[in-house]
């Protein structure tokens, strides 16, 4: 088959290096490595090393290919109401001092944001700031190392 060039495409088990830029619907960039400030992101497809929607977008792509994909919250970071936790205000203030809505807080190694302060409680949202939002990624494939 002379003259035919077979492009290798990303498949299950392949290790793929990518550049990406992630934005929210309002255009805010929330994560990127396509500006030279961070190394390429490398994952092995099928190992769940990235959010589901991002990994699924890579399947079938070839080296040099660029794709823009919009990922629904359920395939990225769904908002989890169970991650909103109420604490006793006196206990929180004795640990960190004054508390205000919008303030970041870390509890047992988990980072959250104070979303409500009452006379007796402090409510903290431990969801990621981008949880529950649609995410758009521009993805460029740099390298595919085929599975053995």
Long-range contacts (C-beta under 8 A, 24 or more apart in sequence): 7-62, 7-63, 8-62, 8-63, 8-144, 8-146, 9-60, 9-61, 9-62, 9-144, 10-45, 10-58, 10-59, 10-60, 10-61, 10-62, 10-141, 10-144, 11-45, 11-59, 11-60, 11-146, 11-147, 12-45, 12-46, 12-59, 12-147, 13-44, 13-45, 13-46, 13-147, 14-44, 14-45, 14-144, 14-145, 14-146, 14-147, 15-42, 15-43, 15-44, 15-45, 15-144, 15-145, 15-147, 16-42, 16-43, 16-44, 16-45, 16-58, 16-61, 16-141, 16-143, 16-144, 16-145, 17-41, 17-42, 17-141, 17-142, 17-143, 18-42, 18-43, 18-58, 18-139, 18-140, 18-141, 18-142, 19-139, 19-140, 19-142, 20-54, 20-137, 20-138, 20-139, 20-140, 21-137, 21-138, 22-135, 22-136, 22-137, 23-135, 23-136, 23-137, 24-130, 24-133, 24-134, 24-135, 24-136, 25-133, 25-134, 25-136, 30-129, 30-130, 30-135, 34-138, 34-140, 40-142, 40-143, 51-75, 51-76, 51-77, 51-135, 52-76, 53-135, 54-137, 54-139, 57-137, 57-139, 58-139, 58-141, 61-139, 61-141, 62-141, 62-144, 63-141, 63-142, 63-143, 63-144, 64-140, 64-141, 65-140, 65-141, 66-138, 66-139, 66-140, 66-141, 67-138, 67-139, 68-136, 68-137, 68-138, 68-139, 69-136, 69-137, 69-139, 70-134, 70-135, 70-136, 71-134, 71-135, 71-136, 71-137, 72-134, 73-131, 73-132, 73-133, 73-134, 76-130, 76-133, 76-134, 76-135, 77-127, 77-128, 77-130, 77-131, 77-132, 77-133, 77-135, 78-131, 78-132, 79-127, 79-131, 79-132, 80-127, 80-131, 83-112, 83-125, 83-126, 83-127, 83-131, 84-115, 84-123, 84-124, 84-125, 84-126, 84-127, 85-112, 85-123, 85-124, 85-126, 86-121, 86-122, 86-123, 86-124, 87-121, 87-122, 87-123, 87-124, 88-120, 88-121, 88-122, 89-117, 89-118, 89-119, 89-120, 89-121, 89-122, 90-120, 92-122, 93-122
